[in-house]
């Protein structure tokens, strides 16, 4: 078997008769499958010994990427019972993106028999992503293998959609759901917007329905195998799951597919990291990232494990994995100290505001509902307002004078989203403290979004988690110009809200009038609220 490494196959041939005869002889003698992995030059890169029914391919280096490129290796292995290529062979072909997989039959006396070779297809044919060729003998196979592989890779690159070769990463978005497919589709639509806002190019979206989630892969292994081929055909190099994956799931899926794997939480964290501009925002995002990363730091086997103390168990000291964890914990502690100082600075900056006694209005709402656009229209500020998720991370405050000569302070805040990562919510406490100081919350709703009811419920849920559910709230239904006027009127009646178009200042007077009324109510509660309440109680007692 060691001598197999000396063999060389011409690049244009799949396998030579001499190598086939040697593989068949060894396989017959040891009663095991024997395989070799050949590189593009025809040199033997690996010799693999299996059992009578199959063999296990070792971990291969992640070379050449997934964008229209195959692995650069082909597998030639023996089948003792003269069976054709089986399901495991096709899975190896797909998952490892091998140039080809060939099964060599071993006949009586250890002689090589028929040869079957399979390779991937740039486009599925009759639902099949590979095809196979058969020859009764190795010498009868008429095939220019070098030209075949070159044409396959050229076709894979050609079939990849426009943009597959650009610098932006291309991703396949995956949702795994139980029974409620409609909710899964809504969540996937939101994940698509998150991915595009983060700068990803979405190659494909996929929803798999399963009665039970796989604890290791979340979805089925068969579907994951199809995804690998689909990623090759679409020029995608990343899988984004619409769920929070455990560290072991990320590792298992990455090892299985050899593609980059992230979950919804990691995507949101990356998006926040891109948007953070102020020192405070960057600190908050980094703290959330460190908390997310800490439990996901993994070593590789025993090489990074620390030996336990005691007789016979004294090790060399701290491992690299432990040092990385310790450094992360130290960094987390420093970030917590820095954010504590930021909170103190914020409280000090709010002191003059409290002395003035000006009412504080905070604009809240689902991400991309039009909060910053409304803020700019009301205050004539120049806060960044884009049609992207989480365009605003850092709160901005301005004075606003109403027509009745009443002044207030109005604040633009970070948007909310369904299933907001807990670490992110905790990290942004310094920012969300602005909401605690608010006398009135202006909840902006994107009326043109078909999921606006679910978005309103998600905002209410987050407010409840922040213990802000008792704050006075005025619902503002934005983008009325994009929907049926009857819908806007109906929602305003149901929720006692106001309908506007934040880009059209002509629609704002009714909102300003409602805000003035709300502010007067706030001031009356401040000044005479307790006395009025006491008088009301006395009247009730007299009655």
C-alpha positions as CSV (number, residue, x, y, z in Angstrom):
1,X,0.0,0.0,0.0
2,X,2.9,2.4,0.6
3,X,4.0,1.8,-2.9
4,X,0.7,3.2,-4.1
5,X,2.0,6.7,-3.3
6,X,4.6,6.2,-6.1
7,X,2.0,5.8,-8.7
8,X,1.2,8.6,-11.2
9,X,-1.8,8.8,-13.5
10,X,-1.8,10.9,-16.6
11,X,-4.1,13.9,-16.0
12,X,-6.3,13.0,-19.0
13,X,-7.0,9.5,-17.6
14,X,-9.3,8.6,-14.7
15,X,-7.1,5.7,-13.6
16,X,-4.5,3.6,-15.4
17,X,-4.9,-0.2,-15.8
18,X,-1.7,-0.7,-13.7
19,X,-3.1,1.2,-10.7
20,X,-6.5,-0.5,-11.1
21,X,-4.8,-3.9,-11.0
22,X,-2.8,-3.0,-7.9
23,X,-5.8,-1.7,-6.1
24,X,-7.8,-4.8,-6.9
25,X,-5.1,-7.2,-5.8
26,X,-4.6,-5.5,-2.4
27,X,-8.3,-5.2,-1.9
28,X,-8.8,-8.9,-2.6
29,X,-6.0,-9.9,-0.3
30,X,-7.1,-7.9,2.8
31,X,-10.8,-8.2,2.1
32,X,-11.4,-4.5,2.5
33,X,-12.2,-1.6,0.2
34,X,-9.1,0.3,-0.8
35,X,-9.2,3.8,-2.2
36,X,-6.9,6.5,-3.5
37,X,-7.4,10.3,-3.9
38,X,-5.7,11.6,-7.0
39,X,-5.0,15.3,-7.6
40,X,-5.2,17.1,-10.9
41,X,-1.7,16.2,-11.8
42,X,-2.5,12.5,-11.3
43,X,-0.4,12.1,-8.1
44,X,-1.7,10.0,-5.2
45,X,-2.5,12.4,-2.4
46,X,-4.2,9.9,0.0
47,X,-4.5,6.2,0.3
48,X,-7.6,5.1,2.3
49,X,-8.3,1.7,3.8
50,X,-11.9,0.8,4.6
51,X,-13.8,-2.3,5.5
52,X,-15.6,-4.8,3.3
53,X,-18.6,-2.5,2.7
54,X,-17.2,1.0,2.6
55,X,-14.4,3.5,3.5
56,X,-14.2,6.8,5.4
57,X,-12.6,9.7,3.7
58,X,-10.4,11.7,6.1
59,X,-10.9,15.5,6.6
60,X,-9.6,17.3,3.6
61,X,-8.1,20.8,3.4
62,X,-10.6,23.5,2.5
63,X,-9.0,24.6,-0.7
64,X,-10.3,26.2,-3.8
65,X,-13.6,27.5,-2.3
66,X,-17.1,26.9,-3.5
67,X,-17.6,29.5,-6.3
68,X,-17.7,27.3,-9.4
69,X,-14.7,25.3,-8.2
70,X,-14.4,21.6,-7.6
71,X,-12.1,20.0,-4.9
72,X,-9.3,19.2,-7.3
73,X,-9.3,15.5,-6.1
74,X,-10.9,12.4,-7.5
75,X,-11.6,9.2,-5.6
76,X,-10.9,5.8,-7.1
77,X,-11.9,2.9,-4.8
78,X,-12.7,-0.8,-5.0
79,X,-16.1,-2.6,-4.5
80,X,-15.5,-6.2,-3.4
81,X,-19.0,-7.4,-4.4
82,X,-19.0,-5.8,-7.8
83,X,-21.9,-3.4,-6.9
84,X,-22.3,-0.1,-8.6
85,X,-21.8,3.3,-6.9
86,X,-24.0,3.6,-3.9
87,X,-25.7,6.4,-1.9
88,X,-22.6,7.0,0.3
89,X,-20.4,7.4,-2.8
90,X,-22.8,10.0,-4.2
91,X,-22.9,11.8,-0.8
92,X,-19.0,11.9,-0.8
93,X,-19.1,13.3,-4.3
94,X,-21.6,16.0,-3.4
95,X,-20.4,17.0,0.1
96,X,-16.7,17.1,-0.8
97,X,-17.2,18.5,-4.2
98,X,-14.8,15.9,-5.6
99,X,-13.9,16.0,-9.3
100,X,-15.2,12.5,-9.6
101,X,-15.9,9.3,-7.7
102,X,-15.1,5.9,-9.4
103,X,-16.0,2.4,-8.2
104,X,-13.7,-0.4,-9.4
105,X,-15.2,-3.9,-9.2
106,X,-13.0,-6.7,-7.9
107,X,-13.6,-10.0,-9.6
108,X,-12.3,-13.5,-9.0
109,X,-8.6,-13.8,-8.4
110,X,-8.3,-10.1,-7.4
111,X,-8.6,-8.9,-11.0
112,X,-10.1,-5.4,-11.8
113,X,-13.5,-5.6,-13.4
114,X,-16.0,-3.0,-14.5
115,X,-15.5,0.7,-13.7
116,X,-18.2,3.2,-12.9
117,X,-17.4,6.9,-12.6
118,X,-19.7,9.7,-11.5
119,X,-19.4,13.5,-11.5
120,X,-21.6,16.5,-10.5
121,X,-23.7,18.3,-13.0
122,X,-23.8,22.1,-13.3
123,X,-27.6,21.9,-13.5
124,X,-29.9,19.1,-12.2
125,X,-31.3,16.7,-14.8
126,X,-34.6,15.1,-13.9
127,X,-33.9,16.1,-10.3
128,X,-30.5,14.4,-10.3
129,X,-27.4,16.5,-9.5
130,X,-24.9,14.0,-10.9
131,X,-24.4,11.6,-13.7
132,X,-22.4,8.4,-14.1
133,X,-20.5,6.6,-16.9
134,X,-19.7,2.8,-17.0
135,X,-17.0,0.8,-18.7
136,X,-16.6,-3.0,-18.7
137,X,-12.9,-2.6,-18.3
138,X,-10.6,0.3,-17.3
139,X,-8.9,0.2,-20.7
140,X,-12.3,0.5,-22.5
141,X,-13.1,3.9,-20.9
142,X,-12.7,6.5,-23.6
143,X,-12.7,9.8,-21.6
144,X,-10.5,12.9,-21.5
145,X,-10.8,13.5,-17.8
146,X,-8.7,16.7,-17.8
147,X,-10.9,18.3,-20.4
148,X,-14.1,17.0,-18.6
149,X,-13.1,18.7,-15.3
150,X,-12.2,21.9,-17.1
151,X,-15.5,22.1,-18.9
152,X,-17.4,21.3,-15.7
153,X,-15.8,24.1,-13.8
154,X,-16.3,26.5,-16.7
155,X,-20.0,25.5,-16.8
156,X,-20.4,25.8,-13.0
157,X,-19.0,29.3,-13.2
158,X,-21.2,30.2,-16.2
159,X,-24.3,28.8,-14.6
160,X,-23.7,30.9,-11.4
161,X,-26.0,34.0,-11.4
162,X,-24.7,37.4,-12.2
163,X,-22.8,38.7,-9.2
164,X,-21.5,35.3,-8.0
165,X,-18.0,36.4,-8.6
166,X,-18.2,39.8,-7.0
167,X,-16.5,40.6,-3.7
168,X,-19.8,40.4,-1.7
169,X,-20.4,37.1,-0.1
170,X,-23.3,35.1,-1.5
171,X,-25.5,33.2,0.9
172,X,-28.3,30.7,1.0
173,X,-30.9,31.5,3.6
174,X,-32.4,28.6,5.4
175,X,-35.5,28.3,7.6
176,X,-36.5,25.2,9.5
177,X,-40.1,25.1,10.8
178,X,-42.5,22.8,12.5
179,X,-46.2,23.4,11.6
180,X,-46.6,27.2,11.0
181,X,-45.2,27.6,7.5
182,X,-46.8,31.1,7.1
183,X,-45.0,32.4,10.1
184,X,-41.8,30.9,8.8
185,X,-42.2,32.6,5.4
186,X,-42.7,36.0,7.2
187,X,-39.6,35.4,9.2
188,X,-37.6,34.4,6.1
189,X,-38.7,37.6,4.4
190,X,-37.3,39.5,7.3
191,X,-34.1,37.5,7.3
192,X,-33.7,38.3,3.6
193,X,-33.9,42.0,4.4
194,X,-31.4,41.6,7.2
195,X,-29.0,39.8,4.9
196,X,-29.3,42.5,2.2
197,X,-28.9,45.3,4.7
198,X,-25.7,43.5,6.0
199,X,-24.3,43.5,2.5
200,X,-24.9,39.9,1.6
201,X,-26.0,38.8,-1.8
202,X,-28.9,36.4,-1.4
203,X,-28.5,33.4,-3.8
204,X,-31.5,31.4,-2.6
205,X,-34.0,31.0,0.2
206,X,-35.2,27.7,1.5
207,X,-37.7,26.5,4.1
208,X,-37.7,22.9,5.3
209,X,-40.7,21.7,7.3
210,X,-39.8,19.0,9.9
211,X,-42.0,17.5,12.7
212,X,-38.8,17.4,14.9
213,X,-35.6,19.4,14.6
214,X,-32.4,17.5,14.2
215,X,-30.4,18.2,17.4
216,X,-27.1,18.0,15.5
217,X,-27.9,19.6,12.1
218,X,-31.3,21.3,12.8
219,X,-32.4,20.1,9.3
220,X,-32.1,16.7,7.6
221,X,-28.7,15.4,6.3
222,X,-30.2,14.7,2.9
223,X,-31.3,18.3,2.6
224,X,-27.9,19.5,3.7
225,X,-26.2,17.4,1.0
226,X,-28.5,19.0,-1.6
227,X,-27.5,22.4,-0.3
228,X,-23.8,21.7,-0.9
229,X,-24.5,21.0,-4.6
230,X,-26.9,24.0,-4.8
231,X,-24.2,26.2,-3.2
232,X,-21.8,25.1,-5.9
233,X,-24.3,25.7,-8.7
234,X,-25.2,29.1,-7.4
235,X,-21.7,30.3,-6.4
236,X,-22.7,30.6,-2.8
237,X,-20.2,30.3,0.0
238,X,-22.3,30.8,3.2
239,X,-25.4,29.3,4.9
240,X,-27.5,31.6,7.1
241,X,-30.0,29.9,9.4
242,X,-33.2,31.7,10.6
243,X,-32.6,30.4,14.1
244,X,-30.1,30.7,16.9
245,X,-27.8,27.7,16.5
246,X,-25.9,26.2,19.3
247,X,-22.1,26.1,19.1
248,X,-22.2,22.3,18.4
249,X,-24.7,22.8,15.6
250,X,-22.6,25.4,13.9
251,X,-19.5,23.1,14.2
252,X,-21.4,20.1,12.9
253,X,-23.0,21.9,9.9
254,X,-19.7,23.5,9.0
255,X,-17.8,20.2,9.1
256,X,-20.5,18.5,7.1
257,X,-20.9,21.1,4.4
258,X,-17.4,22.9,4.4
259,X,-19.3,26.1,4.0
260,X,-19.4,29.2,6.3
261,X,-22.3,28.9,8.7
262,X,-23.9,31.7,10.7
263,X,-27.3,32.1,12.4
264,X,-29.8,35.0,12.7
265,X,-28.2,36.3,15.9
266,X,-24.7,36.5,14.4
267,X,-26.1,38.3,11.3
268,X,-27.8,40.9,13.4
269,X,-24.6,41.4,15.5
270,X,-22.6,41.9,12.3
271,X,-25.2,44.4,11.0
272,X,-25.0,46.4,14.2
273,X,-21.2,46.3,14.0
274,X,-21.4,47.8,10.5
275,X,-23.8,50.6,11.6
276,X,-22.2,51.6,14.9
277,X,-20.6,55.1,14.6
278,X,-20.3,56.5,18.1
279,X,-17.8,55.2,20.7
280,X,-20.8,54.2,22.9
281,X,-22.4,52.3,20.0
282,X,-19.2,50.4,19.2
283,X,-18.7,49.5,22.8
284,X,-22.3,48.1,23.1
285,X,-21.9,46.1,19.9
286,X,-18.5,44.7,20.9
287,X,-19.9,43.7,24.3
288,X,-22.7,41.8,22.6
289,X,-20.3,40.1,20.2
290,X,-18.0,39.0,23.0
291,X,-20.9,37.5,25.0
292,X,-22.0,35.7,21.9
293,X,-18.5,34.4,21.1
294,X,-17.4,33.3,24.6
295,X,-19.4,30.0,24.7
296,X,-18.5,29.3,21.1
297,X,-14.7,29.2,21.5
298,X,-13.7,25.7,20.8
299,X,-10.4,23.8,20.8
300,X,-9.5,20.9,18.6
301,X,-9.4,17.6,20.4
302,X,-6.8,16.8,23.1
303,X,-4.1,19.2,21.7
304,X,-5.8,22.2,23.4
305,X,-7.2,20.5,26.5
306,X,-5.7,21.1,29.9
307,X,-4.6,18.1,32.0
308,X,-6.3,18.0,35.4
309,X,-4.1,18.5,38.5
310,X,-3.0,15.8,40.9
311,X,-0.7,12.8,40.7
312,X,-0.1,11.8,37.1
313,X,-2.3,14.7,35.8
314,X,0.0,17.7,35.9
315,X,-0.1,19.4,32.5
316,X,2.1,22.0,30.8
317,X,-0.1,24.9,32.0
318,X,-2.7,27.0,30.4
319,X,-3.8,26.0,26.9
320,X,-4.3,28.3,24.0
321,X,-8.1,27.8,24.2
322,X,-8.1,28.8,27.9
323,X,-5.9,31.8,27.2
324,X,-8.4,33.0,24.5
325,X,-11.3,32.5,26.9
326,X,-9.5,34.4,29.7
327,X,-8.7,37.3,27.3
328,X,-12.3,37.4,26.2
329,X,-13.5,37.5,29.8
330,X,-11.0,40.3,30.6
331,X,-12.2,42.2,27.5
332,X,-15.8,41.7,28.6
333,X,-15.0,43.1,32.1
334,X,-13.3,46.2,30.6
335,X,-16.3,46.8,28.2
336,X,-18.7,46.5,31.2
337,X,-16.6,49.1,33.1
338,X,-16.5,51.4,30.0
339,X,-20.3,51.1,29.5
340,X,-20.9,51.8,33.2
341,X,-18.9,55.1,32.7
342,X,-21.0,55.9,29.6
343,X,-24.2,55.5,31.6
344,X,-22.9,57.9,34.3
345,X,-22.0,60.4,31.5
346,X,-25.4,60.1,30.0
347,X,-27.1,60.7,33.4
348,X,-24.9,63.8,33.9
349,X,-25.8,65.1,30.4
350,X,-29.5,64.6,31.2
351,X,-29.3,66.7,34.4
352,X,-29.6,70.1,32.6
353,X,-32.6,68.7,30.7
354,X,-34.3,67.7,33.9
355,X,-33.7,71.1,35.4
356,X,-35.4,72.7,32.4
357,X,-38.4,70.5,33.0
358,X,-39.0,70.0,29.3
359,X,-41.2,67.0,28.3
360,X,-39.2,64.3,26.6
361,X,-40.7,62.4,23.6
362,X,-38.9,59.3,22.3
363,X,-39.6,57.8,18.8
364,X,-39.7,54.0,18.9
365,X,-40.8,51.3,16.5
366,X,-39.8,48.4,14.4
367,X,-36.6,48.8,12.4
368,X,-37.1,50.5,9.0
369,X,-40.5,51.9,10.0
370,X,-39.5,55.5,9.2
371,X,-38.5,56.7,12.6
372,X,-35.5,58.8,11.5
373,X,-37.4,60.2,8.5
374,X,-40.1,61.4,10.9
375,X,-37.5,62.8,13.3
376,X,-35.9,64.8,10.4
377,X,-39.2,66.1,9.2
378,X,-40.2,67.3,12.7
379,X,-36.9,68.8,13.7
380,X,-35.3,69.6,10.3
381,X,-32.3,67.6,11.4
382,X,-30.0,65.6,9.1
383,X,-30.0,62.2,10.8
384,X,-29.1,59.3,8.5
385,X,-32.4,57.9,7.1
386,X,-32.1,55.0,4.7
387,X,-34.5,52.3,3.5
388,X,-32.4,49.7,5.3
389,X,-32.7,47.8,8.6
390,X,-31.0,49.4,11.6
391,X,-29.8,52.5,9.7
392,X,-29.9,54.2,13.2
393,X,-28.1,52.9,16.2
394,X,-27.0,56.0,18.1
395,X,-29.8,58.0,19.7
396,X,-30.1,61.7,18.7
397,X,-32.0,64.4,20.6
398,X,-33.3,67.8,19.4
399,X,-35.5,70.5,20.7
400,X,-38.9,70.9,19.1
401,X,-41.1,73.9,19.4
402,X,-44.9,73.4,18.9
403,X,-47.2,76.1,17.4
404,X,-48.5,76.9,20.9
405,X,-45.0,77.9,21.9
406,X,-44.5,74.8,23.9
407,X,-40.9,73.3,23.7
408,X,-40.1,69.6,24.1
409,X,-37.1,67.4,23.6
410,X,-37.6,64.6,21.0
411,X,-35.2,61.6,20.6
412,X,-34.6,59.2,17.8
413,X,-33.7,55.7,19.0
414,X,-32.6,52.4,17.7
415,X,-35.2,50.2,16.0
416,X,-36.6,47.0,17.4
417,X,-36.9,43.6,15.7
418,X,-38.6,40.3,16.5
419,X,-36.4,37.9,18.5
420,X,-33.9,40.6,19.2
421,X,-30.8,38.8,20.6
422,X,-30.7,38.9,24.4
423,X,-27.1,39.9,24.5
424,X,-27.8,42.8,22.3
425,X,-30.7,44.0,24.4
426,X,-28.5,43.8,27.5
427,X,-25.6,45.6,25.8
428,X,-27.9,48.5,24.6
429,X,-29.2,49.2,28.1
430,X,-27.3,52.5,28.1
431,X,-29.1,53.6,25.0
432,X,-32.5,52.3,26.0
433,X,-32.2,54.3,29.3
434,X,-33.4,57.2,27.1
435,X,-36.8,55.5,26.9
436,X,-37.0,55.3,30.7
437,X,-36.7,59.1,30.9
438,X,-39.3,59.7,28.2
439,X,-42.7,61.2,29.1
440,X,-44.3,59.9,25.9
441,X,-43.3,57.2,23.4
442,X,-44.2,57.8,19.8
443,X,-44.6,54.3,18.3
444,X,-44.0,54.6,14.5
445,X,-45.6,51.7,12.5
446,X,-44.9,50.9,8.9
447,X,-48.5,50.6,7.6
448,X,-47.3,49.4,4.2
449,X,-45.6,46.3,5.7
450,X,-48.0,43.3,5.4
451,X,-46.7,42.1,8.8
452,X,-47.3,45.4,10.7
453,X,-49.6,43.8,13.2
454,X,-46.8,41.3,14.2
455,X,-44.3,44.1,14.3
456,X,-46.5,46.1,16.6
457,X,-46.8,43.1,18.9
458,X,-43.0,42.6,18.8
459,X,-42.4,46.2,19.9
460,X,-44.9,45.8,22.7
461,X,-43.2,42.6,23.9
462,X,-39.8,44.4,24.0
463,X,-41.2,47.3,25.9
464,X,-42.6,44.8,28.4
465,X,-39.2,43.2,28.8
466,X,-37.8,46.6,29.5
467,X,-40.6,47.3,32.1
468,X,-41.8,50.2,29.9
469,X,-45.3,48.9,29.2
470,X,-46.9,51.6,31.4
471,X,-45.5,54.5,29.5
472,X,-47.9,56.7,27.6
473,X,-47.8,55.7,23.9
474,X,-49.1,57.4,20.7
475,X,-49.3,55.2,17.7
476,X,-48.3,56.8,14.4
477,X,-49.1,54.9,11.3
478,X,-46.5,55.9,8.7
479,X,-46.5,55.5,4.9
480,X,-50.2,56.1,4.5
481,X,-49.5,57.2,0.9
482,X,-48.6,53.5,0.1
483,X,-51.8,51.9,1.4
484,X,-55.6,52.1,1.0
485,X,-56.9,55.2,2.9
486,X,-59.6,53.0,4.4
487,X,-56.9,50.8,6.1
488,X,-55.2,53.8,7.6
489,X,-58.5,55.2,8.9
490,X,-59.5,51.8,10.3
491,X,-56.2,51.4,12.2
492,X,-56.4,54.9,13.6
493,X,-59.9,54.3,14.9
494,X,-58.9,50.9,16.5
495,X,-55.7,52.2,18.1
496,X,-56.5,55.9,18.6
497,X,-53.5,56.7,16.4
498,X,-52.6,59.1,13.7
499,X,-51.8,58.3,10.0
500,X,-49.0,60.2,8.3
501,X,-46.4,60.0,5.6
502,X,-43.1,61.0,7.1
503,X,-41.7,62.2,3.8
504,X,-44.6,64.6,3.3
505,X,-44.6,67.4,5.9
506,X,-48.1,68.4,4.7
507,X,-49.4,65.2,6.6
508,X,-47.8,66.2,9.9
509,X,-50.2,68.9,11.4
510,X,-52.6,66.3,12.8
511,X,-49.7,64.5,14.4
512,X,-48.3,67.7,15.9
513,X,-51.8,68.6,17.2
514,X,-52.1,65.2,18.9
515,X,-48.6,65.6,20.3
516,X,-49.4,69.0,21.8
517,X,-52.5,67.5,23.5
518,X,-50.5,64.6,24.8
519,X,-47.8,66.9,26.2
520,X,-50.4,69.0,27.9
521,X,-51.7,65.9,29.6
522,X,-48.2,65.0,30.7
523,X,-47.6,68.4,32.2
524,X,-51.0,68.3,34.0
525,X,-50.1,65.0,35.5
526,X,-46.8,66.4,36.6
527,X,-48.3,69.5,38.2
528,X,-51.7,68.4,39.5
529,X,-51.8,64.7,38.9
530,X,-51.6,63.6,42.5
531,X,-54.1,66.3,43.7
532,X,-56.6,65.5,41.0
533,X,-56.3,61.8,41.8
534,X,-56.8,62.5,45.5
535,X,-59.9,64.6,44.8
536,X,-61.3,62.0,42.5
537,X,-60.9,59.4,45.3
538,X,-62.7,61.7,47.8
539,X,-65.6,62.2,45.4
540,X,-65.8,58.5,44.9
541,X,-65.9,57.9,48.7
542,X,-68.6,60.6,49.1
543,X,-70.8,59.0,46.5
